[in-house]
Amino acid sequence: MERPAAHAKAAPARRGNHARWLLAGGLGQALLAFGANLVLVRQIVPELFGRFALAYAAVTLVLSLGTLRIGSLAVRGPTLDAGRRRLLTSALVWECLVCGVLGVVWLALEDGFDGWTALLLGACLGKHLAQNARGFLEREGRWPQLARLEGLAHLLSHAVAVALALAGFGLAALVLRELVLAGVWIAALSMAGAFEGARPRRVRVAEWRSLWGESRDLWLDGALEGAFARAMVLAAGFAGGERGAGLFAQAHRLAFVPHQLLSPLVSRLAFAWFSAEAQGGALRRRIALVAAGPLAGCAVLGALTAPWVVPALFGASWSEVTPLLQALSGVVLGISLLELCKMEFYARRDGLGLLCLRALQFGGLGAGLLSPLVMAAGNPTWLLCIGLSLGTLAALAASWWRLEQSAPQHDESDTAPLAAGDARA
């Protein structure tokens, strides 16, 4: 049976407690990732980071095209009784098996299949299984436990990566980091009961059709998101080769640090809250009001301090990251707020809104990629980053406008300020 509080409207105190736990977990994971990355960039050259980024984008593209977003269906669906849970678990297992076979075929056709790529594929499949299985625990509101489990998994994976990098393993350190993360995450979720009482079974054709009907908007956005991630890395590789892809990957990673901190709130918690409430516009506005100031500060501070901070932290060989990070200021400012809008689109099942969002992101990417060919001047990767920033801000403005225009009338169901901790760490 579904737990009583599964889809009830969260009380402000509980909502604030959940936000504090996940924001604390996000802060811990961001600090771990940042510290570990400082060691990795001093041990691994940009070309190897670029090679890893290209391989990772190829592997994850297959997953983005072949997933029904089972975890999101668990959170968004009307019920999660024992039968529904077993169906979703079975679909998830079959999904992973099919994506694994397709991944092998895809990589073989690209002539990019070797031992390390096979391990990376296995790691990504494991992470995909874990990321979707945690949806069962999110539906039950077990956010504090999830924060602890995910923190442990990231701690161990980063520790392994740092040890291997210091021992001179290079590219292997990046691949094995993902493998350890997937293994520990699955083991931790299993002990927490994410797979409890849900032995996989054969999924009938009619059940696949029903799941597809539920997830069409999620699938479309996931496919476009995967294609966009791969397009970014390929565009950076086109502009600057493996070295350019590696430099872009690090600049993009730095630009995403503020989003990593806020992601638990603007992504996972927001989606759960929006799915549980008929009207989410007021909640979206309050979260955005709290997040906008810190994001703007991070964007300005990052742009101003990058010329000194990047070489000091990463070393002289990574100094070319500086102009790329400055050009990604629009991403720093807008990506978390855009994610917040996306979660409300998910909860509303607004496929057209998601499509417009992705179209504007691709438009920015295309403008940045084509500008060197049109202008024949400047740093191509820098222009690509400018395009990404403009695309992010354009997508944010259009998504916000659409949500406001299509908001239900009298969306004042929860107009009081956020309870302490609702969106504050």
N, C-alpha and C positions, 0 to 999 in steps of 0.2 A: 504493500500500500504506500501511496505517496505520503510523505511527512506532512503534518498539518500546516506548517508554516511555509510550505514550498512556494506557493504563489500568492500568498497574502501580502497585502500592502505593508511594507516594512515600516516599523515604528521609527521615529527619528533617532532615538537613542541607539537602537540596534543598527540602523543605517550608518550612524556616525562611528560606531564601534567597528563595523566591517570596513569602512573607509580607512580608519586608522591602521588596522591590521594590514590591509593590502598596500597602503601607501608606505608603511614601514618596511614591508617586504620588498616593495619595488625599490625603495631607497637602498636597502641592503644589497639587492641584486645589482643595482646600477653601480654602487661603489665597488663591489667585487669584480664586476666586468671591467670597469675602468682601470682598477689597479692591476688586474691580470693583463689587460691589453697593453699597459705601459711596459710590462716585461716582454710581451710577445713582439711588439714593434721594434724593440731593440735587439731582438734575436733573429727575426725573420725579415727578409728583404721585401720591398713592395711588390716585386714580381710574383713571389709566392702567395702573398695575400690576394693578388689579382687572380692567380690561377685558382685558388680556393673559392673566391667569390664567383667566378664563372662556373665552376663545377657545381657549387651550391645552388646557383640560380637555375641550372639545367635540371637538377634533381627535384627541386621544390616546384618547378613548373608542372611536372607530371602530377604531383600531389594536388596542386591547386585546380587542375583540370578534372581530376578524378574523385573529388570529395563532395559529399552532400552536406558537409558541416554538421555532423551528427551531434557534436557537443552543443552547438547553437540550437538544434532542434530539441535537445533535452531541456534547455533553459526556456525556450520560447513556446513549446508545445502546451496544450491545454491540460495534460495530465502526465504523470510518470509513475504509473502503477507497475507491478511486477511484469506483466505482459509487454507493456510498452518498453520497459527498460531492457528486457531480453531482446526484443526486436532491434532496438537501437544498437545494443552491444554487438549483436550478430551482424548487422549491416556494417558496423565499423570494422569488424574483423575481416569481413569479405572485401571491404573497400581497401584495406591495407594490403591484402594478398594480391588483388587485381592491380593496384598501383605499383606494387613491387615488380610484378611481371612486366608491366608496361614500361617501368623505369629502366629495367635491364634492356629491353628492346630499343627504347629511345636512345640510351647512352651508347649502345652498340652501333646504331645507325649513325650516330654523331662521331664515331671512332674515339669516344672518350671514356670507354669502359676499361678500367684496370682494377687492381686490388684495392687501392685507396678509394677509388670512386665507388666500388661495391660496398665498402665499409660506410662511406658517407651516405649512400642510399639506404643502407640498413639503419643508420642512426636517424635519418630523417623520417623513415617509416615509424620507428619507435617513438620519436617526438610527436609525430602526427597522432599516433594511438593515444599517447598520454594527454596531449592538448585537448583531444575530444572527450576522452574518458573523464577528465576533470569536470566536464559539464554536468555530470551526474551529481557531483559533490557541490557544485555551484548552485544547482537547482535546490539542494537541501539547505543552502545558506551556510555551508561550513567554511567560510572564508578564513578565519584565523588558522584552522588546521592546514588549509591549502597554502597559506603564506609560509608556514613553517616548513612544510614538505618541499615546496619549490625552492626555498632558501637553501635547504640542505643539498638538494640536487645541484644547484648552481655552484655552491661552495666546493663540492667535491670535483665537479667537472673543471672548474677554473684552476683548482689546485693541481690536477693532473696535467692540464695544458701547460701551466707554468713550469712544472718539474720537467716535462718532456722538452719544452723549448730551451730551458737552461742546459739540458743534456745534449742539445744539438740536433733534435729530431725534426726541426723545421716544419714542413707541411704536415707531417704526421701528427704533430701536437694539435693542430687545428681540427683535423678529422677525428682524432680520438677524444677530444673535448666534447664533440657532439655525441659520440657513441656513449661516453660515460654519462652524460646528461640524460640521454634517453633511457639507459639501463636503470639508473638510480631513480629517475622519475617514475618509471613504470612500477618498480618494486615498491616505492613509497605509496603510490596510489593504490596498489593491490592491498597493502597492509591497512590502508585507510578504508577499504571496502568499496572502491570505485567499481570493481568488477564483481562484487558480491551477488550471488544468486542470479547471475545472468549468463549462464552457460551458452555459448554460441550455438546456433542452429541454422538450418537452411532457410534462406529468405525467399519467399514465394514471389513470383512475378508481380502479382497484384500488390504485394506489400512494397516492392521496389517502386511501382508506379505511384503509390500513395506517398511514399517518402519523397519522391521526386517532385510531386505536386506541392509538398510542404516547403521544399528547399530551393525552388527554382531561383528565387531572388538571391538567396545566399550563395548558390552555386555560381550564378553569373558574376556576382561581385568577387567571389573567391578566384574564379578563372581570370578575371580582368586584373585583380590584384597580383596574382602570380605572374601573369604576362607582363605587367608593369614592372615588377621587381626584376625580372629577367631582362626586359628592355633597357632598364637603367644601367645594369652592369654591362650589357652588350654595347650600349651606346658609349659608355666610358671606355670600354676596350677598343671600340672603333676609333675613338678620338685619340687615345693615348697608348694602345696596346696593353699588355699585361700590367706594365708599370702604372699606366693611367688608371686601369681598373682597380689596382691596389690602392692608389692614392685616393681615388673617389670613394672606395669602400671605407677607408678610415675617416675621411671627411664626413661622409654620410653617417657613420657610426657616432661620431662626436656630435653631429647635429641632432641625433636622436636621443641623446642622453636626457634632456628635459622630458621628452615624451616617455622614455622608459620609466622615469620617476612617476609620471602622472597616469601612465597606461592602465594600472589597475582600477583607477577611478573612472577615467573617461572611456574605457573600453569595457572591461568585464563587469564591473559593478553597475555602470550606467546601463548596459544592455539588460542586466537582470532587473534593474529598477524600472526601466522603460517597458519591459515585457510584462511586468506585474501591474502596471498602472495604465489606465486607459488614456490618460493625458500626461505627457511628459515634457511639454514645452516649458513650463515654469521651472521645472527641475533642471532642464538643459541650460536655461538662462542663468540660473544661480551658480551652477558648476562653472559655466564659462566666465562669469563675473569673478569668481575666485581665482580661476586659472590664468586669465588673460594677463594680469599684471606681472606675475612671475615669468611667464613665457616671453613677454615683451622685454623684460629686464635681461633674461638669458640671451635673447637674440642680439640686443645692443651690446651687452658685455662681451659676448663671444666674438662679435665682429671687431670690437675695439682691442681686445687683448690677444687675439689669435696670433699676431706677428711675434709676440714674445712667448706666449704660453706653448704653442705647438712645438717650436724647436727645442724649448727647454724640457718639455716632457717626452717628446718622441725622438729627439736627436736631429742632427742636421740633414740626414738622408730623407727625412719626411717634411722638410720645410715647404715643399710644394703643396702640402695640404692646406696651408694658411689661406690663400685666395679662394680655394674651393669652399672651405668652411665659411668664410665671409659671404660668399655668393649664396650659400644655403641658409642665410638668415631668415628668409621667408618660410622655409621648411621648419626651422626652430620655432618660429612664432605661430605657424598655422596648423601643423600636423596634428597636435593633440585636440585642438578645437574641431578640426575636420573629422577626426575619429569619433568625437562626441556626436557630431551630426550623423555620421554613418551608423552609429548604434541606434539612434532614433529611427533612421530609415529601416534598419533591420526589424525593430520592434513593430513598426507600422506596416511592414512588408511592402515598402515602396521601392519596387524594382526600377522604376523610371528615374527616381531621385538618385539611386546608386549608379545607374548608367550615366547620368549627366555628370556626376562627381568624377567618375573614372575618365570620361571623355575629356574633361578639362585638364585632368592630370596628364593624360597622354598628349593633349595639345601643347602643354608647357614643355613636356619632354621633346616632342617633335620640333617645336620652335627652337629649343636649345641645341638640338642635334643638327638642324638644317642651317642655323645661323652661320657656322663657320664656312659652309659651302657657299652661302649667299654673299657673305661679307669678305671671305678670304682674309680674315685678320683676327688677331687676338688669340687667346688660349682656348682651344675647343672645349676642353673639359670644364673650364670656368664658365663658358657660355652655356654648357649643358646644365650646370648647377643653377645659373640664373633662370633658365627656363623652368627647372623644377620648382624653384621658389615662386615664380609667377603662376605656374600651374596650380600649386598648392593653395595660394591665396585666392585665386579665381574660383577654384572648386569650393573653398570655404564660404566665400561670399554668396555664390549661387546656391549652395546647399542650405545655408542659413535662411536665405530669402525664401526658398521653396518650403522649408519647414514652417516658417512664420506664416506664409500665405495659406498653407494647407492645414494649419493648426485648428483643432476644434474650437468652436466658439465658447466663450466663458472658461478658458483654460486657466482658472484661478483656484484649482482644487487644493493647492498646497502653497499658498503665497507667503507663508511665514519664512523668515530667514532660515538658512540651514542650521540645524542643530549643531552644537559644538562638535566638530570633527566630521560633519557630513562631507565636506570637501576640503578640510584643512588637515594637514599632517600634524 
